[in-house]
Amino acid sequence: MTVYFDNAATTPLDPEVLDAMLPFMREHYGNPSSIHGHGRQVRAAIENARKTIAHLINAAPAEISFTSGGTEADNYAAFGSIRTLGLKHAITSPLEHHAVLHTLQALEKAGDIQLSYLRHDEQGRLDLVHLEVLLATNPRTFVSLMHANNEIGNLNDIAAIGEICARYDAVFHTDTVQTMGHYRHDVQQLKNHFLVGSAHKFHGPKGVGFLYRRSGLMIDALLHGGSQERNQRAGTENVYGIVGLAKALEIAYRGMSEHQQHIQGLKDRFIDKLQQQIEGVEFNGTSAQADQSLYTVLNVSLPPSELNEMLLFNLDINHVSVSGGSACTSGANAGSHVLTALGCDPDRGAIRFSMSKYNTTEEVDYAVEQLAKMYRKVAV
Ligand code: PLP
């Protein structure tokens, strides 16, 4: 059996998405900026994709800008807001993805901002009282706090954070890369200025995504050149990627509750089986608490063992693909900045299982069995 449990890294393409993209690789090759028929046909496909995405998140089409993925969207929101609006302070958390952390650190290094880090507890739950304290002394701040953590799956209450940010007139960006296509986002119910989508996290193609930017908030482009995306993002559009992105989000919304139920069932099974078969197993962050974590991610903390260095390798040779790594390893394998921030035990191993609609209960049983086998070998 070959098993893929690394869906937070990327997901397999849905065949229906590929079918939607193929005509734009084969027949519809016009440049969308061309005014002739070949171009107009492709332009129409891009605008339809924009409308589809806007409709699904309850936004206006003009609020959607296509990007090369989540990283570019995070950079665009941060650089655009901070530089255009002259914001001098930003708040984030040490648990953010590097697409946000390194971007804000680059802006700090360039002298644009002073950067503050929000406090959190040992399970990675953010301290929203600290957020208020920071905002009270620094109004008109850029705040970037993710919806779900890609490593430990913790869900942040972005509705509550948005209310706090609104009280202090802060610009609020949320990296929703791990939740777009997995939860229903309604921008009318949120106070966010920005949200992000990356197609390859919900069975779409790699290298394409979007930034939702609330209307009225004008920011400068990140990429300069042609006048594509209403001067917001220069460069000939990734047409088939954009078509695939919209199709993938449409499919995700169509089957969302059914898939959520299926995947949560797999996660519950993982938790049960791991607890039955591996003594001393624990879960990092709020991973094992269904109401506080992304249903696609389970971050497992394994008891101290000489095997922990080789966990991913040993699973890989048994055809199980996962992500992980110990938090406190050194040298070439610098470990996880998220687990390090949680104050990990350097002797414990860590594995992230991340699931999709394509995984099965048999695959869960197989993966747990492979892992348990290793620990049983050590125990005898
Ligand atoms: N933000 C989060 C939370 C992610 O998990 C990822 C990808 O793993 C990114 C940003 C980057 O997205 P992309 O791969 O589309 O650049």
Residues whose N, C-alpha, C, O or C-beta is under 5 A from the ligand:
A	BS01	PLP	A8 A9 G69 G70 T71 H97 A99 A148 N150 D175 V177 Q178 S198
